[in-house]
Amino acid sequence: MICAGEWPKPDLAVMVDSGWDRPSTWQCIREVFMPRLEAAGVRLDIIKTTDYMDNGLFDTAGRLKIPAYRLHADGGISKLHTRCNSWKGVSVKRWLRAQGVTACENWVGIAADEGGRARESPHKWITYRYPLIEKGYTREACFWLCGKHSWPLPHQTSCLMCPQQRNSEWALLRDHYPDEFARACEIDEAIRERDPGLYLWAKAKPLREFDC
């Protein structure tokens, strides 16, 4: 919408490389998004989490930061809380401060059908705005807009080892991005070296056994 001239250009545009995103995501960003934004007069800055904070999977108390699944002795499965949001949120705030920003309106790309995720900013110097929700654009409407403006349809973005991926997303990773799936399997196994009861797959089984 910015490139089409239908929305105003932002003063700053930034994305955070947490170190865990799928390489295929960054390929799309660098080959499609950045050239088109540049042609529209918008520079997209990419910053690294590791320049601002630690991006390790475990905190100093030995707790896993991502919402993995725990298999209990009685066969029950529970899910950990999500504590990895700071990898991007904190990094952006620190970057903004480094740019000299003391007050800003932060656009957040949550679609209208996920409006329940919208929140007020906890920071006095940042105001959250949700343009897709304001326009009533659902996820499907966003796909339609991509087609209308001749943008390729991107795949769902997430960290490659995100436990919140649906079976269809794990299958996509396994069948079309085998190197990324293999890396996710390595992370899954490394997590159990620290905590034997944790798994990335919702069935609480090793990801290498994924068969859906």
C-alpha positions as CSV (number, residue, x, y, z in Angstrom):
1,M,0.0,0.0,0.0
2,I,3.0,2.3,0.7
3,C,4.6,1.4,-2.7
4,A,1.2,2.0,-4.4
5,G,1.1,5.5,-2.9
6,E,-2.1,4.7,-1.0
7,W,-0.5,5.0,2.4
8,P,2.0,7.6,3.5
9,K,5.7,6.7,3.6
10,P,7.0,6.0,7.1
11,D,9.9,8.0,8.4
12,L,11.7,4.8,9.4
13,A,11.2,1.2,8.4
14,V,12.9,-1.5,10.3
15,M,12.9,-5.3,10.6
16,V,14.8,-7.4,13.1
17,D,16.9,-10.5,12.3
18,S,16.6,-12.5,15.5
19,G,19.1,-15.1,14.1
20,W,16.3,-17.7,14.1
21,D,14.2,-16.7,11.1
22,R,13.9,-18.9,8.1
23,P,16.5,-18.1,5.4
24,S,13.7,-18.3,2.8
25,T,12.0,-15.4,4.6
26,W,15.1,-13.2,4.3
27,Q,15.4,-14.2,0.6
28,C,11.9,-12.8,0.0
29,I,12.7,-9.7,2.0
30,R,15.9,-8.9,0.2
31,E,14.8,-9.9,-3.3
32,V,11.3,-8.5,-3.3
33,F,10.4,-6.2,-0.4
34,M,13.6,-4.1,-0.2
35,P,13.9,-3.3,-3.9
36,R,10.3,-2.3,-4.2
37,L,10.4,-0.2,-1.1
38,E,13.6,1.5,-2.3
39,A,12.0,2.3,-5.6
40,A,9.2,4.0,-3.6
41,G,11.7,6.0,-1.6
42,V,11.6,3.9,1.6
43,R,14.8,2.4,3.1
44,L,14.2,-0.8,5.1
45,D,16.8,-1.2,7.8
46,I,17.6,-4.7,9.0
47,I,19.1,-4.9,12.5
48,K,20.3,-7.9,14.4
49,T,19.0,-9.0,17.8
50,T,22.6,-9.9,18.9
51,D,23.6,-6.3,18.5
52,Y,21.3,-5.3,21.3
53,M,20.7,-8.4,23.5
54,D,21.2,-12.1,23.9
55,N,19.2,-14.3,21.5
56,G,19.9,-17.7,23.3
57,L,17.1,-20.2,23.6
58,F,17.6,-20.5,27.3
59,D,17.7,-17.7,29.9
60,T,20.2,-17.5,32.7
61,A,17.9,-19.6,34.9
62,G,18.0,-22.4,32.4
63,R,14.4,-21.8,31.2
64,L,13.5,-22.2,27.6
65,K,12.2,-19.0,26.0
66,I,10.1,-20.5,23.2
67,P,6.7,-22.1,23.8
68,A,7.8,-25.7,23.4
69,Y,5.7,-28.7,24.5
70,R,6.5,-30.7,27.7
71,L,5.8,-34.4,27.9
72,H,4.8,-35.4,31.5
73,A,5.3,-38.8,33.1
74,D,1.6,-39.5,32.9
75,G,1.6,-38.9,29.1
76,G,0.0,-35.5,29.4
77,I,1.4,-32.6,27.3
78,S,1.6,-29.0,28.4
79,K,2.9,-25.9,26.6
80,L,5.5,-23.4,27.9
81,H,4.8,-19.6,27.9
82,T,6.1,-17.5,25.1
83,R,9.1,-15.4,26.3
84,C,10.9,-14.8,23.0
85,N,9.0,-11.6,22.0
86,S,11.8,-9.4,23.4
87,W,14.2,-10.6,20.7
88,K,12.5,-8.2,18.3
89,G,10.5,-5.8,20.4
90,V,13.4,-4.8,22.7
91,S,15.8,-4.6,19.8
92,V,13.6,-2.2,17.9
93,K,13.1,0.1,20.9
94,R,16.9,0.2,21.5
95,W,17.5,0.9,17.8
96,L,14.9,3.7,17.8
97,R,16.5,5.3,20.8
98,A,19.9,5.1,19.0
99,Q,18.3,7.0,16.1
100,G,17.4,9.8,18.4
101,V,13.7,9.0,18.4
102,T,11.9,10.3,21.5
103,A,8.3,9.8,20.4
104,C,6.8,7.8,17.5
105,E,3.8,6.1,16.1
106,N,4.5,2.4,15.5
107,W,2.6,0.7,12.8
108,V,1.9,-3.0,13.6
109,G,0.8,-5.3,10.8
110,I,-1.9,-7.4,12.6
111,A,-4.8,-8.3,10.3
112,A,-8.4,-7.5,11.2
113,D,-9.3,-11.1,11.8
114,E,-6.6,-11.2,14.5
115,G,-7.7,-8.0,16.2
116,G,-7.7,-9.6,19.6
117,R,-3.9,-9.4,19.5
118,A,-3.9,-5.6,19.4
119,R,-2.6,-4.0,22.5
120,E,-2.0,-0.5,23.9
121,S,1.7,0.4,24.0
122,P,3.2,0.1,27.5
123,H,5.6,2.9,26.7
124,K,4.6,6.6,26.8
125,W,6.9,7.5,24.0
126,I,5.5,4.9,21.6
127,T,1.9,4.8,20.2
128,Y,0.8,1.6,18.5
129,R,-1.3,1.9,15.4
130,Y,-2.9,-1.0,13.5
131,P,-3.5,0.1,9.9
132,L,-4.8,-3.3,8.7
133,I,-7.3,-3.4,11.4
134,E,-8.4,0.2,10.8
135,K,-9.0,-0.6,7.1
136,G,-10.8,-3.9,8.0
137,Y,-8.2,-5.9,6.0
138,T,-8.3,-9.6,7.0
139,R,-5.6,-12.0,6.2
140,E,-7.4,-13.1,3.0
141,A,-7.9,-9.5,2.0
142,C,-4.1,-9.0,2.4
143,F,-3.5,-11.9,0.0
144,W,-6.0,-10.2,-2.4
145,L,-4.1,-7.0,-2.1
146,C,-0.8,-8.7,-2.9
147,G,-2.4,-10.1,-6.1
148,K,-3.9,-6.7,-7.0
149,H,-0.5,-5.0,-6.8
150,S,1.4,-7.9,-8.4
151,W,3.3,-8.9,-5.3
152,P,4.2,-12.6,-4.9
153,L,2.3,-14.3,-2.1
154,P,4.7,-14.9,0.8
155,H,4.7,-17.9,3.0
156,Q,3.8,-17.7,6.7
157,T,6.8,-16.2,8.5
158,S,8.1,-17.5,11.7
159,C,11.3,-18.6,13.4
160,L,12.3,-21.9,11.8
161,M,12.0,-23.8,15.1
162,C,8.8,-22.1,16.3
163,P,6.8,-24.7,18.3
164,Q,3.6,-22.8,17.3
165,Q,3.8,-23.9,13.7
166,R,0.8,-26.0,12.5
167,N,1.4,-29.5,11.0
168,S,0.9,-28.0,7.5
169,E,3.8,-25.5,8.2
170,W,6.1,-28.2,9.4
171,A,5.2,-30.3,6.3
172,L,6.0,-27.3,4.1
173,L,9.3,-26.9,5.8
174,R,10.1,-30.6,5.5
175,D,9.0,-31.0,1.8
176,H,10.2,-27.7,0.3
177,Y,13.0,-26.4,2.6
178,P,14.8,-29.6,3.7
179,D,17.9,-27.7,4.9
180,E,15.7,-25.5,7.2
181,F,13.8,-28.5,8.4
182,A,17.0,-30.3,9.2
183,R,18.2,-27.3,11.2
184,A,14.9,-27.3,13.1
185,C,15.4,-30.9,13.9
186,E,18.9,-30.2,15.3
187,I,17.5,-27.4,17.5
188,D,14.8,-29.8,18.7
189,E,17.4,-32.3,19.7
190,A,19.7,-29.7,21.3
191,I,16.8,-28.5,23.5
192,R,16.4,-32.0,24.9
193,E,20.1,-32.2,25.8
194,R,19.3,-29.4,28.2
195,D,15.8,-30.5,29.2
196,P,14.8,-34.0,28.1
197,G,11.0,-33.5,28.4
198,L,10.7,-30.7,25.8
199,Y,9.7,-30.9,22.1
200,L,9.1,-28.5,19.2
201,W,6.3,-30.7,17.7
202,A,2.9,-30.5,19.4
203,K,2.7,-34.3,19.6
204,A,5.7,-34.1,22.0
205,K,7.7,-36.4,19.8
206,P,11.1,-35.8,18.1
207,L,10.7,-33.5,15.1
208,R,12.6,-36.0,12.9
209,E,9.7,-38.4,13.4
210,F,7.2,-35.8,12.0
211,D,4.9,-37.8,9.7
212,C,1.9,-35.5,9.0
